[in-house]
């Protein structure tokens, strides 16, 4: 619809996840009407992220150093490793304040339809970490969807014969949710994951 630089900007913004054509257009016009100094700060932030942010050599989380802050923290337990799909999942778990172990970021989930198999994920480096003998429990915190379940099942098959305790995050009804709006899978998991009331 728009030619030249504005059209190119709308097209590039539309490539971002979660940004549809209307949002891309709205963002482009916002940037067009923004002061040059603000746009320069955005450009600088984007350039710095691309130049400085990398993946932790140990766990795969994002960092500006060789290892992320969690892997460098001596107060974190080596006995627990929480396996997640993406770095953003580390942040979600950290916000709970419930986990004091270490992480391992796979970089995705097994998805044969997209051509993503076990060799495309950071599974080899996880196995190397487990062979060091410090870990006692592996917590599989992959997404509760088909790909996440397939990944968790695959990892459990690999790791259980090695003698590790393998657990999966409980899933079920969200706090504040209504039973009538829950789908069958969620409700079924809520029933199978029920626990005693103290």
C-alpha positions in Angstrom: 0.0 0.0 0.0 2.9 2.4 0.9 5.9 2.7 -1.3 9.5 3.5 -0.5 11.0 3.8 2.9 7.6 3.9 4.8 6.5 0.7 3.0 9.8 -1.0 3.7 9.5 -0.1 7.4 5.9 -1.4 7.6 7.0 -4.6 5.9 9.9 -5.1 8.3 7.9 -4.4 11.4 5.3 -6.8 10.2 7.9 -9.6 10.2 8.2 -9.3 14.0 6.3 -12.0 16.0 2.9 -10.8 17.2 2.8 -7.8 14.9 0.1 -7.9 12.3 -0.2 -5.6 9.3 -2.3 -3.0 11.2 0.0 -3.0 14.2 3.0 -2.6 11.8 1.4 0.3 10.1 0.6 1.9 13.5 4.2 1.5 14.7 5.6 2.9 11.5 3.5 6.0 11.7 4.4 6.4 15.4 8.1 6.2 14.5 7.5 8.7 11.7 6.0 11.3 14.1 8.6 10.6 16.9 11.5 13.0 17.6 14.7 12.0 15.8 16.5 11.6 19.2 14.0 8.9 20.3 14.4 7.0 17.0 18.2 7.2 17.4 17.9 5.7 20.9 15.8 2.8 19.5 18.3 2.2 16.7 21.2 2.3 19.2 19.4 -0.2 21.5 18.8 -2.6 18.6 22.4 -2.4 17.5 23.8 -2.9 21.0 21.6 -6.0 21.5 22.8 -7.5 18.2 26.4 -6.7 19.0 26.5 -7.6 22.8 23.9 -10.1 23.7 24.7 -13.8 23.2 23.8 -17.1 24.6 25.3 -18.5 27.9 27.8 -21.2 27.2 26.5 -23.3 30.0 22.7 -23.0 29.9 21.7 -21.2 26.7 20.1 -18.2 28.5 20.8 -14.7 27.1 23.8 -12.8 28.5 26.4 -10.3 27.7 29.2 -12.4 29.4 30.4 -15.9 28.7 28.0 -17.2 31.4 24.7 -15.7 32.5 24.2 -14.3 36.0 22.3 -17.4 37.1 25.1 -19.8 36.1 27.6 -17.6 37.9 25.5 -17.4 41.1 27.1 -19.8 43.6 23.9 -19.8 45.7 22.0 -21.6 43.0 21.7 -25.4 43.5 23.6 -27.6 41.0 21.3 -30.5 42.0 18.2 -29.1 40.1 18.1 -28.3 36.4 14.9 -26.8 35.0 14.7 -27.4 31.3 12.8 -24.7 29.3 12.3 -24.0 25.6 13.3 -20.4 25.3 15.2 -17.7 27.3 11.9 -15.9 28.0 10.8 -19.0 29.9 13.7 -18.5 32.3 12.3 -15.1 33.1 8.8 -16.5 33.7 10.1 -19.1 36.1 12.3 -16.6 37.9 9.4 -14.2 38.5 7.7 -16.9 40.6 10.6 -16.8 43.1 10.1 -20.5 43.7 13.1 -22.0 41.9 16.7 -21.8 43.2 18.3 -24.3 40.9 19.9 -23.9 37.4 18.4 -23.8 34.0 18.9 -25.4 30.6 17.4 -23.6 27.5 16.8 -25.9 24.6 16.3 -23.2 22.0 12.9 -24.6 20.9 10.9 -27.8 21.0 10.7 -30.9 18.8 8.4 -30.1 15.9 8.6 -32.5 13.0 6.1 -30.4 10.9 8.6 -27.5 11.1 11.6 -29.8 10.5 12.9 -29.4 14.1 14.2 -32.6 15.6 16.3 -33.4 18.7 19.5 -32.6 16.9 18.3 -29.0 16.3 18.0 -28.4 20.1 20.6 -28.1 22.9 20.0 -31.6 24.0 23.6 -32.8 23.6 24.9 -30.0 25.9 22.2 -31.0 28.5 23.4 -34.6 28.4 27.0 -33.3 28.9 25.9 -31.3 31.9 24.1 -34.3 33.4 27.2 -36.5 33.0 29.1 -34.3 35.4 27.2 -36.0 38.2 26.1 -32.9 40.2 22.4 -33.0 39.1 19.9 -35.1 41.0 16.6 -33.9 39.5 15.6 -32.7 36.0 12.5 -30.5 35.9 10.9 -30.5 32.5 9.2 -27.1 32.0 8.4 -27.2 28.3 5.2 -25.7 27.1 2.0 -27.7 27.7 1.3 -28.2 24.0 2.0 -31.0 21.5 5.6 -29.9 20.8 6.4 -29.3 24.4 4.9 -32.7 25.4 6.9 -34.5 22.7 10.1 -32.8 23.8 9.4 -33.6 27.5 8.7 -37.3 26.6 11.8 -37.6 24.5 14.0 -36.1 27.3 12.4 -38.3 29.9 13.2 -41.4 27.8 16.8 -40.3 27.4 17.4 -39.3 31.0 15.5 -41.8 33.2 17.8 -44.7 32.4 20.7 -42.6 33.7 19.1 -42.7 37.2 18.0 -39.1 37.5 14.7 -38.1 39.0 12.7 -36.5 36.2 9.6 -34.4 36.9 7.2 -32.3 34.9 5.6 -29.1 35.9 2.0 -29.6 37.0 -0.6 -28.1 34.8 -4.3 -27.5 35.1 -6.7 -24.8 36.0 -5.4 -21.2 36.3 -6.1 -19.3 39.5 -9.3 -17.3 39.0 -10.5 -19.5 36.1 -13.9 -21.0 35.8 -14.5 -24.7 35.2 -17.1 -24.0 32.5 -14.4 -22.3 30.3 -11.7 -24.9 30.8 -11.0 -27.2 27.8 -11.0 -31.0 28.3 -7.2 -31.4 28.3 -6.7 -28.7 30.9 -9.5 -30.1 33.1 -8.2 -33.6 32.7 -4.7 -32.5 33.8 -6.1 -30.7 36.8 -7.8 -33.9 37.9 -4.7 -36.1 37.3 -2.4 -33.6 39.1 -4.7 -33.1 42.1 -3.0 -33.1 45.5 -4.0 -33.5 49.2 -5.2 -30.6 51.1 -3.2 -30.1 54.3 
